[in-house]
Amino acid sequence: MLSKTPRIAVDAMGGDFGPRVNVPAAVRAAEQGASIILVGDEAQIRDELSRCKTEGLDIHVVHASQVVGMDEKPSEALRRKKDSSIQVACRLVKEGQADGVVSAGNSGAVVACGMFTVGRIAGIDRPALAGIMPTEKRPCILIDVGANVDSKAFHLAQFAIMADVLARDVLGVPKPRVGLLSIGEEEGKGNSVVKEAFDLLRKSSINFIGNAEGRDIFAGNYDVVVCDGFVGNVALKLSEGLARSFGNLLKGELKRGLLSKLGTLLSLGALTRFAKLVDYAEYGGAPLLGLKGIVIVCHGASNVKAITNAIRMGSTFTANRAHQHIERDLEANSEIARFGRPSPSHSKNPS
């Protein structure tokens, strides 16, 4: 039986740094009130724990003898490594011993484990990855950012419903403004999938305000922007690359000459706030929505701050009963949930 505090299973072996980052991050999250299960090589985990102050913290260790490498094919890894840290962590959710999983490991394996081990919420055809993007106003959810490279219109509508709940229950937006990513703001713009999704979203119960163009994402006029995983992943990585290059160019310019260096000192506070705004670690990772337990996929190079924030996000998602709210909203939009399935009258064998 689960504790009153949401319990998060952390893949201690995942990512570029493994236990060296994941364990201290879990300890920091536990210091902030989280309940943690560290999953992975027990000897390595306890060695890292011995370097931390853990007295009085709700931290448990579950041994897993295998690790999925970052370059392994997810299907092969899942078939051959039944005792990998990510598989064990997901089984803990399936068995009711944990509420969610945080992993910076092989993202394909994390997504596959989430889908096939944790399992989908009834009515969800495809779970989707929700990226949280900085904007001029407040964070915006871009969904899907890579779980589904080919999506149908009703998939996009389901993504919107799930992200709408995430915006309300985790980001604290009372009535999220939902947009559909397209090549123009006008109704009728976009390919056939986008046009069909537009009609579905317009009839749904969410606050759909129409098409969004790529330049609108960072203006902060939308709280949720919906697209398929192919487009979303390109947009996400383009944004990451732009932020990194802009930072490098800015650093180079600020080091040119005495006046530039003086200006840097005078604007240090603003530069620090800007760096925090565009830092992916502020948001932890990308939640995989549509599963029976929350699974958060983190960047392979995640630092302690990122993993800690991902654990906090998973705890908040669970504590605010977001899964139940997704189920409730699917029921309120039953036509979207039933797409792709035969109606009850058609599913019965003829007498």
C-alpha positions as semicolon CSV with decimal commas, in nm:
position;residue;x (nm);y (nm);z (nm)
1;M;0,000;0,000;0,000
2;L;0,130;0,346;-0,092
3;S;0,229;0,598;0,171
4;K;0,028;0,922;0,195
5;T;0,325;1,105;0,045
6;P;0,368;1,019;-0,325
7;R;0,654;0,774;-0,364
8;I;0,883;0,815;-0,665
9;A;1,111;0,541;-0,799
10;V;1,437;0,693;-0,925
11;D;1,645;0,508;-1,184
12;A;1,974;0,553;-1,002
13;M;2,179;0,409;-1,289
14;G;2,029;0,623;-1,567
15;G;2,195;0,909;-1,750
16;D;2,554;1,008;-1,820
17;F;2,650;1,023;-1,452
18;G;2,447;0,743;-1,288
19;P;2,443;0,722;-0,907
20;R;2,693;1,009;-0,877
21;V;2,413;1,253;-0,970
22;N;2,091;1,058;-0,917
23;V;2,155;0,965;-0,555
24;P;2,241;1,317;-0,428
25;A;1,940;1,448;-0,624
26;A;1,712;1,193;-0,459
27;V;1,850;1,288;-0,117
28;R;1,785;1,656;-0,186
29;A;1,428;1,577;-0,294
30;A;1,379;1,368;0,021
31;E;1,501;1,663;0,228
32;Q;1,218;1,861;0,067
33;G;0,963;1,597;0,173
34;A;0,964;1,343;-0,111
35;S;0,941;0,967;-0,055
36;I;1,207;0,791;-0,267
37;I;1,293;0,443;-0,391
38;L;1,640;0,430;-0,546
39;V;1,661;0,150;-0,804
40;G;1,988;0,006;-0,933
41;D;2,310;-0,155;-0,819
42;E;2,268;-0,160;-0,441
43;A;2,639;-0,145;-0,361
44;Q;2,692;0,165;-0,576
45;I;2,379;0,333;-0,442
46;R;2,471;0,274;-0,077
47;D;2,824;0,395;-0,143
48;E;2,683;0,725;-0,269
49;L;2,432;0,740;0,018
50;S;2,715;0,705;0,267
51;R;2,843;1,044;0,147
52;C;2,508;1,212;0,222
53;K;2,316;1,291;0,536
54;T;2,012;1,064;0,516
55;E;1,901;1,027;0,877
56;G;1,525;1,066;0,905
57;L;1,471;1,073;0,529
58;D;1,220;0,845;0,351
59;I;1,465;0,671;0,117
60;H;1,458;0,304;0,022
61;V;1,683;0,098;-0,206
62;V;1,572;-0,175;-0,448
63;H;1,845;-0,372;-0,621
64;A;1,854;-0,414;-1,000
65;S;2,139;-0,613;-1,154
66;Q;2,132;-0,468;-1,507
67;V;2,155;-0,129;-1,679
68;V;2,022;-0,027;-2,021
69;G;2,298;0,154;-2,212
70;M;2,228;0,489;-2,372
71;D;2,303;0,349;-2,720
72;E;2,104;0,025;-2,689
73;K;1,791;-0,038;-2,895
74;P;1,493;-0,017;-2,657
75;S;1,325;-0,332;-2,791
76;E;1,640;-0,540;-2,750
77;A;1,717;-0,396;-2,409
78;L;1,367;-0,463;-2,278
79;R;1,372;-0,819;-2,409
80;R;1,717;-0,910;-2,278
81;K;1,741;-0,701;-1,962
82;K;1,441;-0,788;-1,749
83;D;1,628;-0,684;-1,434
84;S;1,744;-0,345;-1,560
85;S;1,701;-0,049;-1,330
86;I;1,439;0,113;-1,555
87;Q;1,235;-0,208;-1,587
88;V;1,244;-0,269;-1,211
89;A;1,144;0,093;-1,142
90;C;0,845;0,067;-1,376
91;R;0,740;-0,266;-1,223
92;L;0,731;-0,098;-0,882
93;V;0,467;0,138;-1,022
94;K;0,274;-0,146;-1,183
95;E;0,276;-0,338;-0,853
96;G;0,162;-0,035;-0,654
97;Q;0,485;0,013;-0,460
98;A;0,559;0,348;-0,628
99;D;0,351;0,624;-0,784
100;G;0,594;0,728;-1,055
101;V;0,937;0,694;-1,213
102;V;1,212;0,946;-1,286
103;S;1,491;0,842;-1,524
104;A;1,768;1,012;-1,718
105;G;1,848;0,685;-1,892
106;N;1,791;0,565;-2,249
107;S;1,483;0,770;-2,340
108;G;1,348;0,514;-2,585
109;A;1,370;0,241;-2,322
110;V;1,207;0,465;-2,060
111;V;0,915;0,540;-2,293
112;A;0,878;0,173;-2,392
113;C;0,888;0,058;-2,030
114;G;0,633;0,318;-1,936
115;M;0,396;0,204;-2,209
116;F;0,432;-0,172;-2,173
117;T;0,507;-0,214;-1,802
118;V;0,329;0,073;-1,629
119;G;0,047;0,062;-1,884
120;R;-0,186;0,318;-2,038
121;I;-0,487;0,491;-1,888
122;A;-0,811;0,354;-2,036
123;G;-0,909;0,563;-2,339
124;I;-0,556;0,680;-2,421
125;D;-0,427;0,536;-2,748
126;R;-0,075;0,679;-2,728
127;P;0,108;0,831;-2,432
128;A;0,285;1,156;-2,518
129;L;0,593;1,342;-2,394
130;A;0,525;1,691;-2,264
131;G;0,813;1,937;-2,287
132;I;0,797;2,247;-2,066
133;M;0,927;2,553;-2,248
134;P;1,024;2,896;-2,111
135;T;0,834;3,191;-2,259
136;E;0,816;3,568;-2,213
137;K;0,535;3,522;-1,959
138;R;0,514;3,177;-1,798
139;P;0,610;2,820;-1,892
140;C;0,431;2,662;-2,188
141;I;0,375;2,291;-2,246
142;L;0,470;2,159;-2,591
143;I;0,322;1,815;-2,656
144;D;0,426;1,572;-2,810
145;V;0,804;1,617;-2,816
146;G;0,908;1,275;-2,939
147;A;0,706;0,976;-2,823
148;N;0,497;0,954;-3,144
149;V;0,643;1,053;-3,480
150;D;0,322;0,973;-3,670
151;S;-0,003;1,086;-3,510
152;K;-0,365;1,101;-3,618
153;A;-0,600;1,387;-3,540
154;F;-0,764;1,217;-3,243
155;H;-0,419;1,148;-3,095
156;L;-0,348;1,523;-3,103
157;A;-0,682;1,586;-2,933
158;Q;-0,593;1,337;-2,658
159;F;-0,251;1,502;-2,616
160;A;-0,430;1,833;-2,564
161;I;-0,657;1,693;-2,293
162;M;-0,362;1,542;-2,105
163;A;-0,148;1,855;-2,129
164;D;-0,442;2,068;-2,016
165;V;-0,448;1,867;-1,693
166;L;-0,069;1,897;-1,653
167;A;-0,092;2,276;-1,690
168;R;-0,363;2,296;-1,424
169;D;-0,235;2,042;-1,173
170;V;0,142;2,097;-1,195
171;L;0,196;2,445;-1,339
172;G;-0,102;2,593;-1,156
173;V;-0,275;2,753;-1,457
174;P;-0,650;2,774;-1,376
175;K;-0,778;2,776;-1,737
176;P;-0,496;2,685;-1,979
177;R;-0,504;2,841;-2,326
178;V;-0,456;2,555;-2,573
179;G;-0,326;2,604;-2,927
180;L;-0,262;2,369;-3,219
181;L;0,076;2,415;-3,392
182;S;0,026;2,496;-3,759
183;I;0,164;2,707;-4,045
184;G;-0,086;2,987;-3,985
185;E;-0,323;3,116;-3,720
186;E;-0,628;3,115;-3,945
187;E;-0,875;2,828;-3,934
188;G;-0,818;2,597;-4,230
189;K;-0,439;2,631;-4,229
190;G;-0,225;2,318;-4,200
191;N;-0,228;1,964;-4,334
192;S;-0,528;1,730;-4,323
193;V;-0,437;1,595;-3,977
194;V;-0,410;1,945;-3,828
195;K;-0,739;2,053;-3,987
196;E;-0,922;1,750;-3,849
197;A;-0,761;1,797;-3,506
198;F;-0,873;2,162;-3,512
199;D;-1,237;2,053;-3,548
200;L;-1,205;1,798;-3,266
201;L;-1,043;2,048;-3,028
202;R;-1,300;2,315;-3,108
203;K;-1,576;2,075;-2,998
204;S;-1,393;1,962;-2,683
205;S;-1,438;2,093;-2,328
206;I;-1,088;2,246;-2,305
207;N;-1,009;2,615;-2,363
208;F;-0,897;2,579;-2,726
209;I;-0,809;2,919;-2,874
210;G;-0,706;2,811;-3,224
211;N;-0,392;2,757;-3,429
212;A;-0,051;2,865;-3,302
213;E;0,249;2,941;-3,520
214;G;0,600;2,841;-3,419
215;R;0,691;3,200;-3,326
216;D;0,398;3,211;-3,083
217;I;0,537;2,945;-2,850
218;F;0,786;3,173;-2,678
219;A;0,564;3,480;-2,674
220;G;0,370;3,324;-2,386
221;N;0,023;3,359;-2,539
222;Y;-0,045;2,986;-2,508
223;D;-0,017;2,756;-2,206
224;V;-0,031;2,438;-2,416
225;V;0,079;2,392;-2,779
226;V;-0,011;2,062;-2,945
227;C;0,173;1,889;-3,230
228;D;0,291;1,544;-3,335
229;G;0,615;1,407;-3,192
230;F;0,818;1,456;-3,509
231;V;0,747;1,829;-3,527
232;G;0,766;1,867;-3,148
233;N;1,104;1,701;-3,119
234;V;1,248;1,920;-3,395
235;A;1,103;2,231;-3,227
236;L;1,240;2,128;-2,887
237;K;1,594;2,061;-3,011
238;L;1,594;2,372;-3,227
239;S;1,501;2,572;-2,918
240;E;1,772;2,407;-2,706
241;G;2,032;2,472;-2,975
242;L;1,923;2,833;-3,019
243;A;1,942;2,900;-2,643
244;R;2,288;2,743;-2,623
245;S;2,422;2,933;-2,926
246;F;2,269;3,260;-2,807
247;G;2,437;3,213;-2,469
248;N;2,773;3,144;-2,631
249;L;2,743;3,445;-2,862
250;L;2,644;3,667;-2,570
251;K;2,938;3,550;-2,361
252;G;3,174;3,623;-2,649
253;E;3,038;3,973;-2,701
254;L;3,046;4,056;-2,328
255;K;3,417;3,975;-2,313
256;R;3,508;4,217;-2,593
257;G;3,683;4,520;-2,446
258;L;3,677;4,698;-2,112
259;L;3,338;4,864;-2,160
260;S;3,174;4,531;-2,240
261;K;3,326;4,373;-1,930
262;L;3,205;4,663;-1,717
263;G;2,859;4,630;-1,867
264;T;2,864;4,260;-1,784
265;L;2,929;4,336;-1,416
266;L;2,649;4,591;-1,406
267;S;2,400;4,352;-1,570
268;L;2,509;4,037;-1,388
269;G;2,180;4,005;-1,198
270;A;1,973;4,023;-1,515
271;L;2,201;3,775;-1,693
272;T;2,171;3,533;-1,400
273;R;1,792;3,555;-1,409
274;F;1,793;3,501;-1,786
275;A;2,016;3,192;-1,751
276;K;1,774;3,049;-1,496
277;L;1,480;3,115;-1,726
278;V;1,622;2,914;-2,017
279;D;1,783;2,639;-1,805
280;Y;1,618;2,302;-1,877
281;A;1,705;2,194;-1,521
282;E;1,437;2,431;-1,390
283;Y;1,171;2,198;-1,527
284;G;1,343;1,865;-1,454
285;G;1,230;1,654;-1,747
286;A;0,948;1,567;-1,985
287;P;0,649;1,385;-1,831
288;L;0,518;1,091;-2,031
289;L;0,144;1,148;-2,001
290;G;-0,131;0,892;-2,042
291;L;0,008;0,617;-1,818
292;K;-0,128;0,467;-1,496
293;G;0,169;0,619;-1,312
294;I;0,373;0,927;-1,392
295;V;0,698;0,864;-1,582
296;I;0,938;1,156;-1,626
297;V;1,207;1,134;-1,894
298;C;1,511;1,348;-1,811
299;H;1,801;1,465;-2,026
300;G;2,093;1,222;-2,025
301;A;2,325;1,498;-1,902
302;S;2,089;1,600;-1,620
303;N;2,250;1,748;-1,311
304;V;2,139;1,721;-0,949
305;K;1,907;2,019;-0,982
306;A;1,727;1,870;-1,285
307;I;1,668;1,530;-1,124
308;T;1,553;1,692;-0,800
309;N;1,303;1,909;-0,989
310;A;1,181;1,607;-1,188
311;I;1,111;1,421;-0,864
312;R;0,925;1,724;-0,732
313;M;0,718;1,738;-1,051
314;G;0,629;1,369;-1,022
315;S;0,527;1,414;-0,659
316;T;0,311;1,716;-0,741
317;F;0,147;1,538;-1,035
318;T;0,053;1,246;-0,809
319;A;-0,048;1,449;-0,504
320;N;-0,284;1,663;-0,714
321;R;-0,454;1,348;-0,853
322;A;-0,370;1,438;-1,212
323;H;-0,426;1,080;-1,335
324;Q;-0,783;1,087;-1,211
325;H;-0,834;1,427;-1,373
326;I;-0,712;1,295;-1,709
327;E;-0,959;1,007;-1,681
328;R;-1,238;1,249;-1,586
329;D;-1,163;1,479;-1,879
330;L;-1,151;1,186;-2,120
331;E;-1,499;1,089;-2,003
332;A;-1,614;1,447;-2,061
333;N;-1,478;1,417;-2,416
334;S;-1,585;1,060;-2,478
335;E;-1,589;1,091;-2,857
336;I;-1,217;1,168;-2,856
337;A;-1,144;0,878;-2,620
338;R;-1,343;0,636;-2,838
339;F;-1,172;0,725;-3,167
340;G;-1,009;0,426;-3,332
341;R;-1,218;0,180;-3,131
342;P;-1,534;0,001;-3,234
343;S;-1,845;0,118;-3,056
344;P;-1,997;-0,131;-2,805
345;S;-2,269;-0,225;-3,053
346;H;-2,006;-0,315;-3,315
347;S;-1,781;-0,507;-3,079
348;K;-2,034;-0,780;-3,006
349;N;-2,040;-1,097;-3,213
350;P;-2,351;-1,126;-3,428
351;S;-2,600;-1,377;-3,295
